[in-house]
Amino acid sequence: MAKKQILLDIMLGGRFICQLKYEGMPFPELINGKVVPVYDAEDLERFVYEKRPSLRGKDIKIEFSNQKT
């Protein structure tokens, strides 16, 4: 499976903080007869904390985005 770039919206307390581009490899899984890319939550969190260390220890929410801000 090719490397695909996805956009992550980072939310803190219900407010938009930033958007990050993640280019990690998804793990292909077979769901209902279709191969679906699945991302590891721990890898996503590690990536966000690497890019934004000030968010470490805070209650953040990571959402997949379909549009660039």
N, CA, C, O and CB atoms as a CASP TS submission, in Angstrom:
PFRMAT TS
TARGET T0000
AUTHOR 0000-0000-0000
METHOD Language model
MODEL 1
PARENT N/A
ATOM      1  N   MET     1       0.837  -1.173   0.000  1.00  0.00           N
ATOM      2  CA  MET     1       0.000   0.000   0.000  1.00  0.00           C
ATOM      3  C   MET     1       0.889   1.245   0.000  1.00  0.00           C
ATOM      4  O   MET     1       1.857   1.317   0.757  1.00  0.00           O
ATOM      5  CB  MET     1      -0.956  -0.007   1.215  1.00  0.00           C
ATOM      6  N   ALA     2       0.572   2.195  -0.821  1.00  0.00           N
ATOM      7  CA  ALA     2       1.389   3.396  -0.970  1.00  0.00           C
ATOM      8  C   ALA     2       1.217   4.327   0.225  1.00  0.00           C
ATOM      9  O   ALA     2       0.190   4.326   0.904  1.00  0.00           O
ATOM     10  CB  ALA     2       1.029   4.129  -2.266  1.00  0.00           C
ATOM     11  N   LYS     3       2.250   5.112   0.452  1.00  0.00           N
ATOM     12  CA  LYS     3       2.197   6.113   1.507  1.00  0.00           C
ATOM     13  C   LYS     3       1.196   7.180   1.118  1.00  0.00           C
ATOM     14  O   LYS     3       1.260   7.727   0.017  1.00  0.00           O
ATOM     15  CB  LYS     3       3.592   6.732   1.765  1.00  0.00           C
ATOM     16  N   LYS     4       0.271   7.479   2.016  1.00  0.00           N
ATOM     17  CA  LYS     4      -0.758   8.449   1.718  1.00  0.00           C
ATOM     18  C   LYS     4      -0.739   9.536   2.794  1.00  0.00           C
ATOM     19  O   LYS     4      -0.592   9.252   3.983  1.00  0.00           O
ATOM     20  CB  LYS     4      -2.150   7.771   1.631  1.00  0.00           C
ATOM     21  N   GLN     5      -0.885  10.737   2.367  1.00  0.00           N
ATOM     22  CA  GLN     5      -0.900  11.865   3.292  1.00  0.00           C
ATOM     23  C   GLN     5      -2.332  12.098   3.759  1.00  0.00           C
ATOM     24  O   GLN     5      -3.250  12.187   2.945  1.00  0.00           O
ATOM     25  CB  GLN     5      -0.316  13.146   2.626  1.00  0.00           C
ATOM     26  N   ILE     6      -2.518  12.197   5.073  1.00  0.00           N
ATOM     27  CA  ILE     6      -3.829  12.532   5.613  1.00  0.00           C
ATOM     28  C   ILE     6      -3.696  13.796   6.450  1.00  0.00           C
ATOM     29  O   ILE     6      -2.608  14.132   6.920  1.00  0.00           O
ATOM     30  CB  ILE     6      -4.411  11.358   6.458  1.00  0.00           C
ATOM     31  N   LEU     7      -4.789  14.477   6.628  1.00  0.00           N
ATOM     32  CA  LEU     7      -4.813  15.696   7.427  1.00  0.00           C
ATOM     33  C   LEU     7      -5.445  15.390   8.776  1.00  0.00           C
ATOM     34  O   LEU     7      -6.486  14.738   8.849  1.00  0.00           O
ATOM     35  CB  LEU     7      -5.585  16.829   6.699  1.00  0.00           C
ATOM     36  N   LEU     8      -4.814  15.861   9.836  1.00  0.00           N
ATOM     37  CA  LEU     8      -5.311  15.667  11.187  1.00  0.00           C
ATOM     38  C   LEU     8      -5.665  17.019  11.793  1.00  0.00           C
ATOM     39  O   LEU     8      -4.831  17.923  11.826  1.00  0.00           O
ATOM     40  CB  LEU     8      -4.269  14.929  12.059  1.00  0.00           C
ATOM     41  N   ASP     9      -6.888  17.159  12.268  1.00  0.00           N
ATOM     42  CA  ASP     9      -7.290  18.351  13.010  1.00  0.00           C
ATOM     43  C   ASP     9      -7.071  18.055  14.486  1.00  0.00           C
ATOM     44  O   ASP     9      -7.534  17.034  14.994  1.00  0.00           O
ATOM     45  CB  ASP     9      -8.791  18.748  12.717  1.00  0.00           C
ATOM     46  N   ILE    10      -6.369  18.943  15.170  1.00  0.00           N
ATOM     47  CA  ILE    10      -6.095  18.776  16.587  1.00  0.00           C
ATOM     48  C   ILE    10      -7.007  19.734  17.356  1.00  0.00           C
ATOM     49  O   ILE    10      -6.994  20.944  17.133  1.00  0.00           O
ATOM     50  CB  ILE    10      -4.581  19.040  16.912  1.00  0.00           C
ATOM     51  N   MET    11      -7.798  19.159  18.267  1.00  0.00           N
ATOM     52  CA  MET    11      -8.769  19.924  19.039  1.00  0.00           C
ATOM     53  C   MET    11      -8.386  19.873  20.516  1.00  0.00           C
ATOM     54  O   MET    11      -7.916  18.848  21.010  1.00  0.00           O
ATOM     55  CB  MET    11     -10.209  19.377  18.821  1.00  0.00           C
ATOM     56  N   LEU    12      -8.590  20.976  21.208  1.00  0.00           N
ATOM     57  CA  LEU    12      -8.337  21.052  22.647  1.00  0.00           C
ATOM     58  C   LEU    12      -9.505  21.792  23.282  1.00  0.00           C
ATOM     59  O   LEU    12      -9.733  22.965  22.987  1.00  0.00           O
ATOM     60  CB  LEU    12      -6.969  21.768  22.960  1.00  0.00           C
ATOM     61  N   GLY    13     -10.236  21.120  24.142  1.00  0.00           N
ATOM     62  CA  GLY    13     -11.395  21.734  24.797  1.00  0.00           C
ATOM     63  C   GLY    13     -12.480  22.121  23.797  1.00  0.00           C
ATOM     64  O   GLY    13     -13.184  23.109  24.002  1.00  0.00           O
ATOM     65  N   GLY    14     -12.622  21.352  22.718  1.00  0.00           N
ATOM     66  CA  GLY    14     -13.645  21.640  21.722  1.00  0.00           C
ATOM     67  C   GLY    14     -13.269  22.725  20.729  1.00  0.00           C
ATOM     68  O   GLY    14     -14.076  23.093  19.876  1.00  0.00           O
ATOM     69  N   ARG    15     -12.055  23.238  20.833  1.00  0.00           N
ATOM     70  CA  ARG    15     -11.595  24.286  19.922  1.00  0.00           C
ATOM     71  C   ARG    15     -10.479  23.779  19.022  1.00  0.00           C
ATOM     72  O   ARG    15      -9.632  22.989  19.441  1.00  0.00           O
ATOM     73  CB  ARG    15     -11.120  25.507  20.708  1.00  0.00           C
ATOM     74  N   PHE    16     -10.492  24.244  17.783  1.00  0.00           N
ATOM     75  CA  PHE    16      -9.474  23.882  16.814  1.00  0.00           C
ATOM     76  C   PHE    16      -8.145  24.514  17.212  1.00  0.00           C
ATOM     77  O   PHE    16      -8.080  25.718  17.460  1.00  0.00           O
ATOM     78  CB  PHE    16      -9.887  24.321  15.393  1.00  0.00           C
ATOM     79  N   ILE    17      -7.080  23.704  17.276  1.00  0.00           N
ATOM     80  CA  ILE    17      -5.748  24.199  17.615  1.00  0.00           C
ATOM     81  C   ILE    17      -4.886  24.317  16.363  1.00  0.00           C
ATOM     82  O   ILE    17      -4.325  25.376  16.083  1.00  0.00           O
ATOM     83  CB  ILE    17      -5.073  23.275  18.640  1.00  0.00           C
ATOM     84  N   CYS    18      -4.786  23.221  15.613  1.00  0.00           N
ATOM     85  CA  CYS    18      -3.957  23.226  14.415  1.00  0.00           C
ATOM     86  C   CYS    18      -4.318  22.035  13.531  1.00  0.00           C
ATOM     87  O   CYS    18      -5.079  21.150  13.922  1.00  0.00           O
ATOM     88  CB  CYS    18      -2.457  23.192  14.787  1.00  0.00           C
ATOM     89  N   GLN    19      -3.752  22.045  12.336  1.00  0.00           N
ATOM     90  CA  GLN    19      -3.918  20.935  11.413  1.00  0.00           C
ATOM     91  C   GLN    19      -2.532  20.447  11.015  1.00  0.00           C
ATOM     92  O   GLN    19      -1.667  21.245  10.654  1.00  0.00           O
ATOM     93  CB  GLN    19      -4.758  21.352  10.160  1.00  0.00           C
ATOM     94  N   LEU    20      -2.323  19.135  11.081  1.00  0.00           N
ATOM     95  CA  LEU    20      -1.032  18.548  10.761  1.00  0.00           C
ATOM     96  C   LEU    20      -1.182  17.562   9.607  1.00  0.00           C
ATOM     97  O   LEU    20      -2.210  16.898   9.474  1.00  0.00           O
ATOM     98  CB  LEU    20      -0.427  17.852  11.996  1.00  0.00           C
ATOM     99  N   LYS    21      -0.142  17.473   8.773  1.00  0.00           N
ATOM    100  CA  LYS    21      -0.112  16.498   7.682  1.00  0.00           C
ATOM    101  C   LYS    21       0.641  15.270   8.169  1.00  0.00           C
ATOM    102  O   LYS    21       1.801  15.365   8.568  1.00  0.00           O
ATOM    103  CB  LYS    21       0.555  17.095   6.393  1.00  0.00           C
ATOM    104  N   TYR    22      -0.019  14.120   8.135  1.00  0.00           N
ATOM    105  CA  TYR    22       0.571  12.863   8.584  1.00  0.00           C
ATOM    106  C   TYR    22       0.790  11.979   7.368  1.00  0.00           C
ATOM    107  O   TYR    22      -0.131  11.745   6.585  1.00  0.00           O
ATOM    108  CB  TYR    22      -0.334  12.153   9.640  1.00  0.00           C
ATOM    109  N   GLU    23       2.018  11.488   7.215  1.00  0.00           N
ATOM    110  CA  GLU    23       2.350  10.666   6.056  1.00  0.00           C
ATOM    111  C   GLU    23       2.741   9.245   6.449  1.00  0.00           C
ATOM    112  O   GLU    23       3.464   8.575   5.712  1.00  0.00           O
ATOM    113  CB  GLU    23       3.473  11.308   5.273  1.00  0.00           C
ATOM    114  N   GLY    24       2.273   8.789   7.590  1.00  0.00           N
ATOM    115  CA  GLY    24       2.591   7.444   8.052  1.00  0.00           C
ATOM    116  C   GLY    24       1.852   6.379   7.261  1.00  0.00           C
ATOM    117  O   GLY    24       0.854   6.652   6.594  1.00  0.00           O
ATOM    118  N   MET    25       2.360   5.172   7.350  1.00  0.00           N
ATOM    119  CA  MET    25       1.750   4.047   6.640  1.00  0.00           C
ATOM    120  C   MET    25       0.579   3.487   7.441  1.00  0.00           C
ATOM    121  O   MET    25       0.717   3.205   8.632  1.00  0.00           O
ATOM    122  CB  MET    25       2.793   2.941   6.373  1.00  0.00           C
ATOM    123  N   PRO    26      -0.568   3.327   6.793  1.00  0.00           N
ATOM    124  CA  PRO    26      -1.695   2.668   7.473  1.00  0.00           C
ATOM    125  C   PRO    26      -1.495   1.150   7.422  1.00  0.00           C
ATOM    126  O   PRO    26      -0.718   0.639   6.616  1.00  0.00           O
ATOM    127  CB  PRO    26      -3.064   3.069   6.813  1.00  0.00           C
ATOM    128  N   PHE    27      -2.202   0.455   8.285  1.00  0.00           N
ATOM    129  CA  PHE    27      -2.195  -0.997   8.268  1.00  0.00           C
ATOM    130  C   PHE    27      -3.434  -1.461   7.511  1.00  0.00           C
ATOM    131  O   PHE    27      -4.551  -1.143   7.918  1.00  0.00           O
ATOM    132  CB  PHE    27      -2.157  -1.585   9.718  1.00  0.00           C
ATOM    133  N   PRO    28      -3.267  -2.196   6.434  1.00  0.00           N
ATOM    134  CA  PRO    28      -4.450  -2.660   5.703  1.00  0.00           C
ATOM    135  C   PRO    28      -5.165  -3.770   6.471  1.00  0.00           C
ATOM    136  O   PRO    28      -4.533  -4.722   6.929  1.00  0.00           O
ATOM    137  CB  PRO    28      -4.054  -3.159   4.300  1.00  0.00           C
ATOM    138  N   GLU    29      -6.474  -3.645   6.609  1.00  0.00           N
ATOM    139  CA  GLU    29      -7.286  -4.663   7.267  1.00  0.00           C
ATOM    140  C   GLU    29      -8.454  -5.006   6.368  1.00  0.00           C
ATOM    141  O   GLU    29      -8.939  -4.173   5.603  1.00  0.00           O
ATOM    142  CB  GLU    29      -7.781  -4.183   8.656  1.00  0.00           C
ATOM    143  N   LEU    30      -8.893  -6.238   6.471  1.00  0.00           N
ATOM    144  CA  LEU    30     -10.029  -6.706   5.694  1.00  0.00           C
ATOM    145  C   LEU    30     -11.292  -6.527   6.528  1.00  0.00           C
ATOM    146  O   LEU    30     -11.476  -7.203   7.540  1.00  0.00           O
ATOM    147  CB  LEU    30      -9.846  -8.192   5.264  1.00  0.00           C
ATOM    148  N   ILE    31     -12.167  -5.606   6.096  1.00  0.00           N
ATOM    149  CA  ILE    31     -13.416  -5.330   6.797  1.00  0.00           C
ATOM    150  C   ILE    31     -14.552  -5.461   5.791  1.00  0.00           C
ATOM    151  O   ILE    31     -14.593  -4.739   4.795  1.00  0.00           O
ATOM    152  CB  ILE    31     -13.404  -3.906   7.461  1.00  0.00           C
ATOM    153  N   ASN    32     -15.469  -6.381   6.054  1.00  0.00           N
ATOM    154  CA  ASN    32     -16.616  -6.643   5.166  1.00  0.00           C
ATOM    155  C   ASN    32     -16.177  -6.927   3.736  1.00  0.00           C
ATOM    156  O   ASN    32     -16.819  -6.484   2.784  1.00  0.00           O
ATOM    157  CB  ASN    32     -17.576  -5.455   5.178  1.00  0.00           C
ATOM    158  N   GLY    33     -15.094  -7.658   3.589  1.00  0.00           N
ATOM    159  CA  GLY    33     -14.625  -8.043   2.263  1.00  0.00           C
ATOM    160  C   GLY    33     -13.855  -6.962   1.522  1.00  0.00           C
ATOM    161  O   GLY    33     -13.511  -7.147   0.355  1.00  0.00           O
ATOM    162  N   LYS    34     -13.575  -5.832   2.176  1.00  0.00           N
ATOM    163  CA  LYS    34     -12.838  -4.740   1.543  1.00  0.00           C
ATOM    164  C   LYS    34     -11.575  -4.447   2.346  1.00  0.00           C
ATOM    165  O   LYS    34     -11.574  -4.519   3.575  1.00  0.00           O
ATOM    166  CB  LYS    34     -13.721  -3.467   1.427  1.00  0.00           C
ATOM    167  N   VAL    35     -10.509  -4.119   1.638  1.00  0.00           N
ATOM    168  CA  VAL    35      -9.274  -3.729   2.309  1.00  0.00           C
ATOM    169  C   VAL    35      -9.391  -2.253   2.676  1.00  0.00           C
ATOM    170  O   VAL    35      -9.582  -1.396   1.813  1.00  0.00           O
ATOM    171  CB  VAL    35      -8.016  -3.996   1.402  1.00  0.00           C
ATOM    172  N   VAL    36      -9.273  -1.973   3.970  1.00  0.00           N
ATOM    173  CA  VAL    36      -9.453  -0.619   4.487  1.00  0.00           C
ATOM    174  C   VAL    36      -8.177  -0.211   5.228  1.00  0.00           C
ATOM    175  O   VAL    36      -7.660  -0.990   6.030  1.00  0.00           O
ATOM    176  CB  VAL    36     -10.708  -0.531   5.429  1.00  0.00           C
ATOM    177  N   PRO    37      -7.654   1.013   4.970  1.00  0.00           N
ATOM    178  CA  PRO    37      -6.475   1.461   5.718  1.00  0.00           C
ATOM    179  C   PRO    37      -6.861   1.835   7.154  1.00  0.00           C
ATOM    180  O   PRO    37      -7.807   2.594   7.364  1.00  0.00           O
ATOM    181  CB  PRO    37      -5.809   2.668   5.009  1.00  0.00           C
ATOM    182  N   VAL    38      -6.141   1.312   8.127  1.00  0.00           N
ATOM    183  CA  VAL    38      -6.399   1.588   9.533  1.00  0.00           C
ATOM    184  C   VAL    38      -5.124   2.178  10.138  1.00  0.00           C
ATOM    185  O   VAL    38      -4.037   1.621   9.983  1.00  0.00           O
ATOM    186  CB  VAL    38      -6.848   0.290  10.299  1.00  0.00           C
ATOM    187  N   TYR    39      -5.270   3.305  10.825  1.00  0.00           N
ATOM    188  CA  TYR    39      -4.125   3.977  11.429  1.00  0.00           C
ATOM    189  C   TYR    39      -4.053   3.640  12.912  1.00  0.00           C
ATOM    190  O   TYR    39      -5.085   3.515  13.572  1.00  0.00           O
ATOM    191  CB  TYR    39      -4.212   5.505  11.223  1.00  0.00           C
ATOM    192  N   ASP    40      -2.856   3.496  13.432  1.00  0.00           N
ATOM    193  CA  ASP    40      -2.621   3.180  14.831  1.00  0.00           C
ATOM    194  C   ASP    40      -2.727   4.460  15.657  1.00  0.00           C
ATOM    195  O   ASP    40      -2.020   5.433  15.393  1.00  0.00           O
ATOM    196  CB  ASP    40      -1.234   2.509  15.024  1.00  0.00           C
ATOM    197  N   ALA    41      -3.605   4.461  16.652  1.00  0.00           N
ATOM    198  CA  ALA    41      -3.839   5.649  17.473  1.00  0.00           C
ATOM    199  C   ALA    41      -2.578   6.084  18.220  1.00  0.00           C
ATOM    200  O   ALA    41      -2.329   7.280  18.371  1.00  0.00           O
ATOM    201  CB  ALA    41      -4.964   5.383  18.469  1.00  0.00           C
ATOM    202  N   GLU    42      -1.786   5.126  18.683  1.00  0.00           N
ATOM    203  CA  GLU    42      -0.559   5.480  19.408  1.00  0.00           C
ATOM    204  C   GLU    42       0.442   6.182  18.500  1.00  0.00           C
ATOM    205  O   GLU    42       1.116   7.119  18.928  1.00  0.00           O
ATOM    206  CB  GLU    42       0.081   4.229  20.015  1.00  0.00           C
ATOM    207  N   ASP    43       0.547   5.735  17.246  1.00  0.00           N
ATOM    208  CA  ASP    43       1.439   6.396  16.294  1.00  0.00           C
ATOM    209  C   ASP    43       0.972   7.821  16.012  1.00  0.00           C
ATOM    210  O   ASP    43       1.790   8.735  15.905  1.00  0.00           O
ATOM    211  CB  ASP    43       1.516   5.596  14.986  1.00  0.00           C
ATOM    212  N   LEU    44      -0.343   8.010  15.892  1.00  0.00           N
ATOM    213  CA  LEU    44      -0.876   9.354  15.644  1.00  0.00           C
ATOM    214  C   LEU    44      -0.588  10.273  16.833  1.00  0.00           C
ATOM    215  O   LEU    44      -0.173  11.417  16.647  1.00  0.00           O
ATOM    216  CB  LEU    44      -2.398   9.292  15.372  1.00  0.00           C
ATOM    217  N   GLU    45      -0.808   9.776  18.049  1.00  0.00           N
ATOM    218  CA  GLU    45      -0.524  10.586  19.236  1.00  0.00           C
ATOM    219  C   GLU    45       0.956  10.935  19.322  1.00  0.00           C
ATOM    220  O   GLU    45       1.306  12.078  19.616  1.00  0.00           O
ATOM    221  CB  GLU    45      -0.963   9.847  20.506  1.00  0.00           C
ATOM    222  N   ARG    46       1.824   9.968  19.070  1.00  0.00           N
ATOM    223  CA  ARG    46       3.270  10.198  19.107  1.00  0.00           C
ATOM    224  C   ARG    46       3.659  11.270  18.093  1.00  0.00           C
ATOM    225  O   ARG    46       4.476  12.142  18.388  1.00  0.00           O
ATOM    226  CB  ARG    46       4.039   8.887  18.825  1.00  0.00           C
ATOM    227  N   PHE    47       3.075  11.203  16.904  1.00  0.00           N
ATOM    228  CA  PHE    47       3.351  12.183  15.852  1.00  0.00           C
ATOM    229  C   PHE    47       2.925  13.588  16.295  1.00  0.00           C
ATOM    230  O   PHE    47       3.679  14.548  16.133  1.00  0.00           O
ATOM    231  CB  PHE    47       2.623  11.790  14.545  1.00  0.00           C
ATOM    232  N   VAL    48       1.714  13.702  16.855  1.00  0.00           N
ATOM    233  CA  VAL    48       1.218  15.012  17.290  1.00  0.00           C
ATOM    234  C   VAL    48       2.106  15.584  18.381  1.00  0.00           C
ATOM    235  O   VAL    48       2.443  16.768  18.339  1.00  0.00           O
ATOM    236  CB  VAL    48      -0.231  14.907  17.790  1.00  0.00           C
ATOM    237  N   TYR    49       2.494  14.767  19.363  1.00  0.00           N
ATOM    238  CA  TYR    49       3.336  15.252  20.458  1.00  0.00           C
ATOM    239  C   TYR    49       4.739  15.595  19.981  1.00  0.00           C
ATOM    240  O   TYR    49       5.399  16.453  20.565  1.00  0.00           O
ATOM    241  CB  TYR    49       3.410  14.214  21.568  1.00  0.00           C
ATOM    242  N   GLU    50       5.199  14.935  18.928  1.00  0.00           N
ATOM    243  CA  GLU    50       6.507  15.269  18.358  1.00  0.00           C
ATOM    244  C   GLU    50       6.464  16.642  17.689  1.00  0.00           C
ATOM    245  O   GLU    50       7.398  17.435  17.805  1.00  0.00           O
ATOM    246  CB  GLU    50       6.947  14.193  17.342  1.00  0.00           C
ATOM    247  N   LYS    51       5.358  16.907  16.985  1.00  0.00           N
ATOM    248  CA  LYS    51       5.217  18.190  16.285  1.00  0.00           C
ATOM    249  C   LYS    51       4.815  19.324  17.218  1.00  0.00           C
ATOM    250  O   LYS    51       5.253  20.460  17.037  1.00  0.00           O
ATOM    251  CB  LYS    51       4.192  18.064  15.175  1.00  0.00           C
ATOM    252  N   ARG    52       3.986  19.025  18.214  1.00  0.00           N
ATOM    253  CA  ARG    52       3.481  20.029  19.163  1.00  0.00           C
ATOM    254  C   ARG    52       3.701  19.550  20.601  1.00  0.00           C
ATOM    255  O   ARG    52       2.755  19.115  21.259  1.00  0.00           O
ATOM    256  CB  ARG    52       1.970  20.313  18.913  1.00  0.00           C
ATOM    257  N   PRO    53       4.942  19.628  21.092  1.00  0.00           N
ATOM    258  CA  PRO    53       5.228  19.119  22.444  1.00  0.00           C
ATOM    259  C   PRO    53       4.464  19.847  23.557  1.00  0.00           C
ATOM    260  O   PRO    53       4.295  19.293  24.644  1.00  0.00           O
ATOM    261  CB  PRO    53       6.707  19.224  22.716  1.00  0.00           C
ATOM    262  N   SER    54       4.007  21.059  23.309  1.00  0.00           N
ATOM    263  CA  SER    54       3.270  21.799  24.341  1.00  0.00           C
ATOM    264  C   SER    54       1.901  21.171  24.636  1.00  0.00           C
ATOM    265  O   SER    54       1.280  21.502  25.646  1.00  0.00           O
ATOM    266  CB  SER    54       3.087  23.256  23.908  1.00  0.00           C
ATOM    267  N   LEU    55       1.427  20.275  23.773  1.00  0.00           N
ATOM    268  CA  LEU    55       0.133  19.624  23.977  1.00  0.00           C
ATOM    269  C   LEU    55       0.242  18.357  24.822  1.00  0.00           C
ATOM    270  O   LEU    55      -0.778  17.783  25.204  1.00  0.00           O
ATOM    271  CB  LEU    55      -0.492  19.290  22.641  1.00  0.00           C
ATOM    272  N   ARG    56       1.450  17.920  25.112  1.00  0.00           N
ATOM    273  CA  ARG    56       1.646  16.688  25.883  1.00  0.00           C
ATOM    274  C   ARG    56       0.995  16.821  27.265  1.00  0.00           C
ATOM    275  O   ARG    56       1.186  17.819  27.960  1.00  0.00           O
ATOM    276  CB  ARG    56       3.162  16.367  26.026  1.00  0.00           C
ATOM    277  N   GLY    57       0.233  15.810  27.644  1.00  0.00           N
ATOM    278  CA  GLY    57      -0.421  15.808  28.945  1.00  0.00           C
ATOM    279  C   GLY    57      -1.764  16.514  28.966  1.00  0.00           C
ATOM    280  O   GLY    57      -2.451  16.506  29.987  1.00  0.00           O
ATOM    281  N   LYS    58      -2.144  17.118  27.864  1.00  0.00           N
ATOM    282  CA  LYS    58      -3.438  17.803  27.792  1.00  0.00           C
ATOM    283  C   LYS    58      -4.455  16.889  27.118  1.00  0.00           C
ATOM    284  O   LYS    58      -4.087  15.958  26.402  1.00  0.00           O
ATOM    285  CB  LYS    58      -3.316  19.151  27.021  1.00  0.00           C
ATOM    286  N   ASP    59      -5.717  17.160  27.348  1.00  0.00           N
ATOM    287  CA  ASP    59      -6.797  16.335  26.813  1.00  0.00           C
ATOM    288  C   ASP    59      -7.121  16.776  25.379  1.00  0.00           C
ATOM    289  O   ASP    59      -8.042  17.560  25.150  1.00  0.00           O
ATOM    290  CB  ASP    59      -8.063  16.431  27.717  1.00  0.00           C
ATOM    291  N   ILE    60      -6.346  16.257  24.421  1.00  0.00           N
ATOM    292  CA  ILE    60      -6.555  16.631  23.020  1.00  0.00           C
ATOM    293  C   ILE    60      -7.419  15.596  22.324  1.00  0.00           C
ATOM    294  O   ILE    60      -7.548  14.461  22.782  1.00  0.00           O
ATOM    295  CB  ILE    60      -5.208  16.783  22.287  1.00  0.00           C
ATOM    296  N   LYS    61      -8.001  16.003  21.222  1.00  0.00           N
ATOM    297  CA  LYS    61      -8.783  15.105  20.383  1.00  0.00           C
ATOM    298  C   LYS    61      -8.216  15.203  18.976  1.00  0.00           C
ATOM    299  O   LYS    61      -8.032  16.301  18.451  1.00  0.00           O
ATOM    300  CB  LYS    61     -10.317  15.461  20.414  1.00  0.00           C
ATOM    301  N   ILE    62      -7.938  14.058  18.368  1.00  0.00           N
ATOM    302  CA  ILE    62      -7.387  14.016  17.015  1.00  0.00           C
ATOM    303  C   ILE    62      -8.489  13.557  16.075  1.00  0.00           C
ATOM    304  O   ILE    62      -9.064  12.483  16.253  1.00  0.00           O
ATOM    305  CB  ILE    62      -6.139  13.069  16.929  1.00  0.00           C
ATOM    306  N   GLU    63      -8.780  14.377  15.074  1.00  0.00           N
ATOM    307  CA  GLU    63      -9.824  14.052  14.103  1.00  0.00           C
ATOM    308  C   GLU    63      -9.234  14.024  12.705  1.00  0.00           C
ATOM    309  O   GLU    63      -8.344  14.811  12.382  1.00  0.00           O
ATOM    310  CB  GLU    63     -10.986  15.066  14.178  1.00  0.00           C
ATOM    311  N   PHE    64      -9.737  13.108  11.872  1.00  0.00           N
ATOM    312  CA  PHE    64      -9.348  13.083  10.463  1.00  0.00           C
ATOM    313  C   PHE    64     -10.103  14.198   9.766  1.00  0.00           C
ATOM    314  O   PHE    64     -11.295  14.392  10.002  1.00  0.00           O
ATOM    315  CB  PHE    64      -9.645  11.689   9.797  1.00  0.00           C
ATOM    316  N   SER    65      -9.405  14.932   8.905  1.00  0.00           N
ATOM    317  CA  SER    65     -10.010  16.058   8.197  1.00  0.00           C
ATOM    318  C   SER    65     -10.142  15.741   6.726  1.00  0.00           C
ATOM    319  O   SER    65      -9.352  14.976   6.173  1.00  0.00           O
ATOM    320  CB  SER    65      -9.186  17.334   8.393  1.00  0.00           C
ATOM    321  N   ASN    66     -11.141  16.327   6.093  1.00  0.00           N
ATOM    322  CA  ASN    66     -11.309  16.143   4.651  1.00  0.00           C
ATOM    323  C   ASN    66     -11.037  17.418   3.876  1.00  0.00           C
ATOM    324  O   ASN    66     -11.233  17.461   2.661  1.00  0.00           O
ATOM    325  CB  ASN    66     -12.707  15.653   4.347  1.00  0.00           C
ATOM    326  N   GLN    67     -10.590  18.451   4.562  1.00  0.00           N
ATOM    327  CA  GLN    67     -10.273  19.697   3.862  1.00  0.00           C
ATOM    328  C   GLN    67      -9.082  20.375   4.507  1.00  0.00           C
ATOM    329  O   GLN    67      -8.862  20.255   5.712  1.00  0.00           O
ATOM    330  CB  GLN    67     -11.482  20.642   3.855  1.00  0.00           C
ATOM    331  N   LYS    68      -8.331  21.075   3.712  1.00  0.00           N
ATOM    332  CA  LYS    68      -7.141  21.775   4.181  1.00  0.00           C
ATOM    333  C   LYS    68      -7.534  23.148   4.690  1.00  0.00           C
ATOM    334  O   LYS    68      -8.317  23.855   4.055  1.00  0.00           O
ATOM    335  CB  LYS    68      -6.086  21.891   3.060  1.00  0.00           C
ATOM    336  N   THR    69      -6.977  23.531   5.861  1.00  0.00           N
ATOM    337  CA  THR    69      -7.290  24.862   6.400  1.00  0.00           C
ATOM    338  C   THR    69      -6.274  25.866   5.945  1.00  0.00           C
ATOM    339  O   THR    69      -6.368  27.042   6.296  1.00  0.00           O
ATOM    340  CB  THR    69      -7.349  24.838   7.924  1.00  0.00           C
TER
END
